[in-house]
Amino acid sequence: MRIAIEDLDVALSGRTIVSGVRLVAEDGEIAGLVGPNGSGKSTVLRTVYRYLRPHAGRVLVGGTDIRSLTAPEAARRVAALPQERGSDFELSVRAVVAMGRTPYKRAFAGDDPADRDIVAAALAGVGLAGAEKRRFSALSGGERQRVLLARALAQDPEVLVLDEPTNHLDVLHQVELLALLREQRRTTLLSLHDLNAAASLCDRLHVLHEGHVVASGPPRDVLTPELLADVFGVRAAIIDHPLTGDPLIAFDHRSPAAVPAPAPPRPAEAVTAER
């Protein structure tokens, strides 16, 4: 299902956070939002899962304005993994994931065998098969992250919205999560700080800077040394990943773009000639 954000403006406490944002994620596409801290990535995502109401513009999901849907209708179309993670659920892992089935139920209806199968499959998909009876509040940060992703998957949405989904995950689980999202081929809009993960995972990137989209397109076209210097303030070269062939950003950790590189040493002959 296609997502289209049209001319989005969001203001909070009288301050404009994003302005004139236009971006898309085509049906089955993984589209990434990247940009420095404070660029508006989370704000854009919050309008998609209806946590924030835009001041102007609209979010279309499958051609329908997301604000025109009832809460259950919207929840059947869009599932979210926000940055604000619940940490005090005194519930079992299974009960947390089963919350994802709520949009399909009447009030106070219990789980049926199909629900239980969906919950089990979602937990297996994030590597937590057999963890159903553990308490959510007793889990590590990375485990909680995977449980909340399982809850979003159990919602069986047409669109996934993920805000920094690799936070708190170790390297193995980051790699597994990215592989899972790739295999899903579900329309996905997500924000990532890890530009190399974004370049590997995403079909399309939208770069936000100071509340505006400044570049959009395939990662190889968008992530240029010039853009990385202008938007992120870093010096970098783009090379091919030796294992996957994806674009790989090699950062210069010694001389960021915001600090002029030192002049190269002058040849000894030139110094001698001036004496």
Salt bridges, closest charged atoms under 4 A:
GLU6 OE1 - ARG58 NE 2.83
ASP7 OD2 - ARG22 NH1 3.00
GLU26 OE1 - ARG2 NE 2.90
GLU29 OE1 - ARG204 NE 2.81
GLU84 OE2 - ARG46 NH2 2.37
GLU90 OE1 - ARG135 NH1 3.14
ASP111 OD2 - ARG94 NH2 2.98
ASP111 OD1 - LYS105 NZ 3.85
ASP115 OD1 - ARG101 NE 2.98
ASP115 OD2 - LYS105 NZ 2.27
GLU143 OE2 - ARG134 NH1 3.24
ASP156 OD1 - ARG186 NH1 3.60
GLU164 OE2 - HIS193 NE2 3.65
ASP170 OD1 - HIS173 ND1 2.92
GLU176 OE1 - HIS173 NE2 3.95
ASP203 OD2 - ARG185 NH2 2.96
GLU210 OE2 - HIS209 NE2 4.00
ASP240 OD1 - ARG220 NH1 3.00
ASP252 OD2 - ARG235 NE 2.92
GLU274 OE2 - ARG266 NH2 2.54
